[in-house]
Amino acid sequence: MNFVTQSFALFFICALPLLLLSGGNRRVFLPVLLLCNIVFYSSAGVKGLSVLMLVSLIAWAGGRLLTRKKSKAVLAACIAAVLLLLA
C-alpha cells in the first residue's frame, strides 16, 4: 500500500479513530496498533507480514533480555538485527 493512494487514505481514516479511542490506555492501544500494523503490512503480501512478525519477535525478545541484563552489546545486537531485516 503506497502512502499516496486512496486505499491508504481510507486505511488511515479507519485506523486513526481506533487508536484515538484507546484513550492512552496501553492495554488497549498496543493491541490495536499491532492489529493496524498487521493489516497495513499484509497489504504488501505475505513477505511483508513475515518481516513484520520477525522484527516484532526480535524487538520483543531483545526487550525482555534487556530488562534482565542491561548491556550495550545486547542493545546493539538487537538494533543491528532489526536494521538488517528492514534493509
C-alpha positions as CSV (number, residue, x, y, z in Angstrom):
1,M,0.0,0.0,0.0
2,N,1.5,3.2,-1.1
3,F,1.2,6.3,1.1
4,V,-0.2,8.5,-1.6
5,T,-3.1,6.2,-2.7
6,Q,-6.8,6.3,-1.8
7,S,-6.6,2.9,-0.2
8,F,-4.0,4.2,2.3
9,A,-6.2,7.3,3.0
10,L,-9.1,5.0,3.7
11,F,-7.0,2.8,5.9
12,F,-5.7,5.8,7.8
13,I,-9.2,7.3,8.3
14,C,-10.3,3.9,9.8
15,A,-7.2,3.3,11.9
16,L,-6.7,6.7,13.5
17,P,-10.1,6.9,15.3
18,L,-9.5,3.4,16.7
19,L,-6.1,4.5,18.1
20,L,-7.5,7.7,19.5
21,L,-10.4,5.9,21.1
22,S,-8.0,3.8,23.2
23,G,-7.6,6.9,25.3
24,G,-3.9,6.3,26.0
25,N,-4.7,3.0,27.8
26,R,-1.7,0.8,26.9
27,R,-3.7,-2.4,27.3
28,V,-6.0,-1.3,24.5
29,F,-3.6,1.0,22.4
30,L,-0.8,-1.6,21.9
31,P,-3.0,-4.4,20.6
32,V,-4.9,-2.0,18.3
33,L,-1.7,-0.6,17.0
34,L,-0.4,-4.1,16.4
35,L,-3.6,-5.0,14.5
36,C,-3.3,-1.9,12.4
37,N,0.3,-2.8,11.6
38,I,-0.6,-6.3,10.6
39,V,-3.3,-5.1,8.3
40,F,-1.0,-2.5,6.7
41,Y,1.9,-4.9,6.2
42,S,-0.4,-7.7,4.9
43,S,-1.5,-5.4,2.1
44,A,2.1,-5.8,0.8
45,G,1.7,-9.6,0.8
46,V,2.9,-12.5,2.9
47,K,6.5,-11.4,2.7
48,G,5.8,-8.0,4.3
49,L,3.8,-9.7,7.0
50,S,6.5,-12.2,7.8
51,V,9.1,-9.4,8.0
52,L,6.8,-7.6,10.5
53,M,6.4,-10.6,12.6
54,L,10.1,-11.4,12.7
55,V,11.0,-7.8,13.5
56,S,8.4,-7.8,16.3
57,L,9.7,-11.0,17.7
58,I,13.3,-9.8,17.7
59,A,12.3,-6.5,19.4
60,W,10.2,-8.3,22.0
61,A,12.9,-10.8,22.8
62,G,15.5,-8.1,22.9
63,G,13.4,-6.0,25.3
64,R,12.9,-9.0,27.6
65,L,16.6,-9.7,27.5
66,L,17.5,-6.0,28.2
67,T,15.2,-6.0,31.3
68,R,17.3,-8.8,32.8
69,K,20.7,-7.8,31.5
70,K,21.3,-4.2,30.8
71,S,24.1,-4.4,28.3
72,K,25.1,-2.1,25.4
73,A,26.2,-5.2,23.4
74,V,22.7,-6.7,23.7
75,L,21.1,-3.4,22.7
76,A,23.5,-3.1,19.7
77,A,22.8,-6.7,18.6
78,C,19.0,-6.2,18.7
79,I,19.2,-2.9,16.8
80,A,21.6,-4.4,14.2
81,A,19.3,-7.5,13.7
82,V,16.2,-5.3,13.2
83,L,18.0,-3.0,10.8
84,L,19.4,-5.9,8.8
85,L,15.9,-7.3,8.4
86,L,14.5,-4.0,7.3
87,A,17.3,-3.4,4.8
